[in-house]
């Protein structure tokens, strides 16, 4: 299985990624260094993020080889037909380089009102929306009658010559079951290698029960790194916030790699657990985007196979 290592959002302490020069630097320097992929997060209320589809379209126009991923795009609350049209356009601009990954829930409480769905129906809306996206990206004309979406001879174009693989995020058993039934891959976040191995087993079981298979190298996760020199107070603040969400985890410190030596070791443990795709990102803003990428290339890219 191919181990591939991409990069996520990297903001510097003096410039947010939402600023054009910072995004341009991240895109251009990732391409120049031969990094496999760039993944942009969906955090609509953040002053430090750009909308992932807009940011990736910008990146597509500046690059020739860099793969472009959404990590992850919140689907419930968006019009899935328009999402399919946007992905089709992006894939036409950057053929063979678009990696859509979707999520059910916004990352922050402040974002939740921006993605409205009927109360108690977020999971159901998500599954129906995913079906709409896949149908529009693979079929010349789509008529769809669901609980939430209705299409009559709808089409988007140009459709990708090769169907896009649709990955999902999540960690809970309901998400693993959904991935096994409906998705082409998994992109985890804030999980340990042991948890990732268990998630993979759950996905494989759900896929088998549904009479399908998720490709063995379509399992990935975010790798969160605090490079040497990171602000320890800021890192501890992030870990404390994660601990409030992950009360089931005895040691939330495990979710952040303190330094590159620890990142290499953790990546190896993930590979042993059957995880082969990685999105590396700093836990807090760094002093220099270029320096972070240099360290990542020197310390982690030799682990690609």
C-alpha positions as CSV (number, residue, x, y, z in Angstrom):
1,X,0.0,0.0,0.0
2,X,1.2,3.5,-0.8
3,X,1.9,5.8,2.1
4,X,1.2,9.3,1.1
5,X,1.8,12.4,3.2
6,X,0.0,15.7,2.6
7,X,-0.3,19.0,4.4
8,X,-3.3,20.7,6.0
9,X,-3.9,24.3,7.0
10,X,-0.7,26.0,8.0
11,X,-1.2,29.5,9.4
12,X,1.7,31.7,10.5
13,X,1.7,33.8,13.6
14,X,1.6,37.0,11.6
15,X,-0.6,36.1,8.7
16,X,-3.8,34.0,8.6
17,X,-4.4,31.6,5.7
18,X,-7.3,33.7,4.7
19,X,-4.9,36.3,3.5
20,X,-3.9,35.9,-0.1
21,X,-0.1,36.0,0.3
22,X,-0.2,33.3,3.0
23,X,-2.4,31.0,1.0
24,X,-0.2,31.6,-2.1
25,X,2.9,30.7,-0.1
26,X,1.4,27.5,1.3
27,X,0.2,26.4,-2.2
28,X,3.4,27.4,-4.1
29,X,5.8,26.0,-1.5
30,X,3.9,22.7,-1.2
31,X,4.1,22.2,-5.0
32,X,7.7,23.2,-5.1
33,X,8.7,20.7,-2.4
34,X,6.8,17.8,-4.0
35,X,4.3,17.4,-1.2
36,X,1.6,15.0,-2.2
37,X,-1.5,17.0,-1.3
38,X,-3.0,20.1,0.3
39,X,-6.1,19.8,2.4
40,X,-8.2,22.9,3.4
41,X,-10.6,22.8,6.4
42,X,-14.2,24.0,6.4
43,X,-14.5,26.6,9.2
44,X,-16.8,29.3,7.9
45,X,-16.7,31.5,11.0
46,X,-12.9,31.4,11.4
47,X,-10.8,34.5,10.4
48,X,-7.9,32.2,9.8
49,X,-9.4,29.9,7.1
50,X,-10.6,30.4,3.5
51,X,-13.5,28.4,2.2
52,X,-12.0,25.1,1.0
53,X,-13.6,25.0,-2.4
54,X,-12.6,28.6,-3.2
55,X,-9.1,28.0,-1.8
56,X,-8.6,24.8,-3.7
57,X,-9.8,26.4,-7.0
58,X,-7.2,29.1,-6.3
59,X,-4.6,26.3,-5.7
60,X,-5.6,24.5,-8.8
61,X,-4.7,27.5,-11.0
62,X,-1.3,27.8,-9.4
63,X,-0.2,24.1,-9.5
64,X,0.3,21.2,-11.8
65,X,0.9,18.2,-9.5
66,X,-0.4,19.0,-6.0
67,X,-3.5,17.0,-5.1
68,X,-6.3,19.1,-3.6
69,X,-8.5,17.8,-0.7
70,X,-11.3,19.1,1.4
71,X,-10.6,18.1,5.0
72,X,-13.5,18.0,5.6
73,X,-16.3,19.8,3.8
74,X,-19.6,20.0,5.8
75,X,-22.3,18.6,3.5
76,X,-25.6,18.9,5.5
77,X,-26.8,22.4,5.1
78,X,-25.3,22.8,1.6
79,X,-27.2,22.3,-1.6
80,X,-25.7,18.9,-2.8
81,X,-26.4,19.7,-6.4
82,X,-24.3,22.8,-6.2
83,X,-21.6,21.0,-4.4
84,X,-21.5,18.4,-7.2
85,X,-21.3,21.2,-9.8
86,X,-18.4,22.9,-7.9
87,X,-16.5,19.6,-7.6
88,X,-17.1,18.9,-11.3
89,X,-15.7,22.3,-12.2
90,X,-12.7,21.8,-9.8
91,X,-12.0,18.4,-11.3
92,X,-12.1,19.8,-14.8
93,X,-9.5,22.5,-13.7
94,X,-7.3,19.9,-12.0
95,X,-8.1,16.5,-13.5
96,X,-7.0,13.6,-11.3
97,X,-6.1,15.8,-8.4
98,X,-9.3,16.4,-6.5
99,X,-9.9,14.6,-3.2
100,X,-13.3,15.4,-1.7
101,X,-13.8,14.4,1.9
102,X,-17.1,15.3,3.7
103,X,-18.2,15.6,7.3
104,X,-21.6,15.6,9.0
105,X,-21.0,18.2,11.8
106,X,-19.3,21.6,11.7
107,X,-16.0,21.7,13.7
108,X,-17.1,24.6,15.9
109,X,-20.3,25.5,17.7
110,X,-20.3,28.9,16.1
111,X,-20.5,27.3,12.6
112,X,-23.5,25.2,13.3
113,X,-26.2,27.8,12.6
114,X,-24.5,28.3,9.1
115,X,-25.4,24.8,8.0
116,X,-29.1,24.5,8.9
117,X,-30.9,21.1,8.7
118,X,-34.2,19.9,10.2
119,X,-33.8,19.2,13.9
120,X,-32.6,15.6,14.6
121,X,-32.1,14.9,10.9
122,X,-28.4,15.8,10.2
123,X,-27.4,12.2,9.6
124,X,-30.3,11.5,7.3
125,X,-29.7,14.7,5.4
126,X,-26.1,13.8,5.0
127,X,-26.7,10.4,3.6
128,X,-29.2,11.7,1.1
129,X,-27.0,14.6,0.1
130,X,-24.1,12.2,-0.5
131,X,-26.2,10.1,-2.7
132,X,-27.1,13.2,-4.8
133,X,-23.5,14.3,-5.1
134,X,-22.4,10.8,-6.2
135,X,-25.2,10.5,-8.7
136,X,-24.6,13.9,-10.3
137,X,-20.9,13.2,-10.6
138,X,-21.4,9.8,-12.3
139,X,-24.6,10.0,-14.3
140,X,-25.5,12.1,-17.3
141,X,-29.0,12.9,-16.0
142,X,-30.4,12.5,-12.5
143,X,-33.9,12.2,-11.3
144,X,-34.1,11.9,-7.6
145,X,-37.0,11.8,-5.1
146,X,-35.9,11.8,-1.5
147,X,-37.1,13.1,1.8
148,X,-35.0,16.3,1.5
149,X,-33.9,16.7,-2.1
150,X,-35.8,16.5,-5.4
151,X,-34.2,16.5,-8.8
152,X,-35.8,16.2,-12.2
153,X,-33.3,15.4,-15.0
154,X,-30.6,17.4,-13.3
155,X,-27.0,17.4,-14.7
156,X,-23.7,19.0,-13.9
157,X,-20.7,19.2,-16.1
158,X,-18.3,18.5,-17.3
159,X,-18.5,15.2,-15.3
160,X,-15.0,13.8,-14.3
161,X,-13.7,11.2,-16.7
162,X,-12.9,9.0,-13.7
163,X,-15.4,9.1,-10.8
164,X,-14.1,11.0,-7.8
165,X,-13.6,9.0,-4.7
166,X,-15.8,10.4,-1.9
167,X,-14.2,10.1,1.6
168,X,-15.9,10.8,4.9
169,X,-14.7,11.9,8.3
170,X,-15.9,10.9,11.7
171,X,-15.0,8.6,14.6
172,X,-18.2,7.2,16.2
173,X,-19.6,3.8,15.2
174,X,-22.5,5.4,13.3
175,X,-19.9,7.2,11.1
176,X,-17.9,4.0,10.5
177,X,-21.1,2.2,9.5
178,X,-22.0,5.0,7.1
179,X,-18.5,4.9,5.5
180,X,-18.7,1.2,5.0
181,X,-22.1,1.5,3.3
182,X,-21.7,4.6,1.3
183,X,-18.1,6.0,1.0
184,X,-14.8,5.3,-0.7
185,X,-12.5,6.1,2.1
186,X,-12.0,7.5,5.7
187,X,-10.2,10.6,6.9
188,X,-9.9,10.6,10.7
189,X,-8.9,13.4,13.0
190,X,-7.8,13.5,16.6
191,X,-7.6,9.7,16.9
192,X,-4.9,7.4,18.3
193,X,-3.4,4.6,16.2
194,X,-5.4,2.0,18.3
195,X,-8.6,3.9,17.7
196,X,-7.8,4.2,14.0
197,X,-7.3,0.4,13.7
198,X,-10.7,-0.1,15.4
199,X,-12.3,2.3,13.0
200,X,-10.9,0.5,10.1
201,X,-12.2,-2.8,11.4
202,X,-15.7,-1.3,11.8
203,X,-15.6,0.1,8.3
204,X,-14.5,-3.2,6.8
205,X,-17.3,-5.0,8.6
206,X,-20.0,-2.5,7.5
207,X,-18.7,-2.6,3.9
208,X,-18.8,-6.4,3.9
209,X,-22.3,-6.5,5.3
210,X,-23.4,-4.1,2.5
211,X,-21.7,-6.2,-0.1
212,X,-19.0,-3.7,-1.0
213,X,-15.4,-3.0,-0.3
214,X,-13.4,0.1,0.7
215,X,-10.0,0.0,-1.0
216,X,-7.3,-1.1,1.5
217,X,-5.2,2.1,1.0
218,X,-8.2,4.4,1.4
219,X,-7.8,4.9,5.1
220,X,-6.2,8.2,6.4
221,X,-6.0,10.5,9.3
222,X,-4.7,13.9,10.3
223,X,-1.4,14.0,12.1
224,X,-1.2,17.0,14.5
225,X,2.3,18.2,15.2
226,X,3.7,20.8,17.7
227,X,7.1,21.5,16.2
228,X,9.9,22.5,18.5
229,X,9.5,26.1,19.5
230,X,5.7,26.0,19.5
231,X,4.0,28.1,22.2
232,X,3.4,25.6,24.9
233,X,0.6,27.6,26.4
234,X,-1.2,27.7,23.1
235,X,-0.6,24.0,22.5
236,X,-2.0,23.2,26.0
237,X,-5.1,25.3,25.3
238,X,-5.8,23.3,22.2
239,X,-5.3,20.0,23.9
240,X,-7.6,21.1,26.8
241,X,-10.3,22.0,24.3
242,X,-9.9,18.6,22.6
243,X,-10.1,16.9,26.1
244,X,-13.5,18.5,26.7
245,X,-14.7,16.8,23.5
246,X,-12.9,13.5,24.0
247,X,-13.8,12.7,27.6
248,X,-13.5,9.1,26.7
249,X,-9.8,9.4,26.2
250,X,-7.5,8.9,29.3
251,X,-4.6,10.9,27.8
252,X,-5.5,13.6,25.3
253,X,-1.8,14.5,25.0
254,X,-1.6,11.4,22.8
255,X,-3.5,13.3,20.1
256,X,-0.7,15.9,19.5
257,X,2.9,14.9,18.5
258,X,5.4,17.0,20.4
259,X,8.2,17.4,17.9
260,X,9.1,15.6,14.7
261,X,10.7,12.6,16.4
262,X,7.4,11.8,18.0
263,X,5.5,12.5,14.7
264,X,7.7,10.0,12.9
265,X,7.0,7.4,15.6
266,X,3.3,8.0,15.6
267,X,3.1,7.9,11.8
268,X,4.8,4.5,12.0
269,X,2.2,3.3,14.5
270,X,-0.6,4.5,12.3
271,X,0.9,2.6,9.3
272,X,1.0,-0.5,11.5
273,X,-2.7,0.0,12.2
274,X,-3.5,0.0,8.5
275,X,-3.6,3.8,7.9
276,X,-1.6,5.0,4.9
277,X,-2.8,8.5,4.0
278,X,-1.8,11.5,6.2
279,X,-2.7,15.1,6.5
280,X,0.0,16.8,8.6
281,X,-0.8,20.1,10.2
282,X,0.6,22.2,13.1
283,X,-1.5,22.4,16.2
284,X,-1.1,26.2,16.5
285,X,0.1,28.8,14.0
286,X,3.8,28.6,13.2
287,X,6.4,31.4,12.8
288,X,7.2,30.5,9.2
289,X,5.1,28.5,6.7
290,X,8.2,27.7,4.6
291,X,10.2,26.5,7.7
292,X,7.3,24.2,8.7
293,X,7.2,22.7,5.3
294,X,10.9,22.3,5.2
295,X,10.9,20.4,8.5
296,X,7.9,18.3,7.3
297,X,9.7,17.3,4.1
298,X,13.0,16.5,5.9
299,X,11.4,14.6,8.8
300,X,8.3,12.8,7.3
301,X,8.4,12.6,3.5
302,X,11.2,9.9,3.6
303,X,8.5,7.7,5.1
304,X,6.4,7.7,1.9
305,X,6.4,4.4,0.0
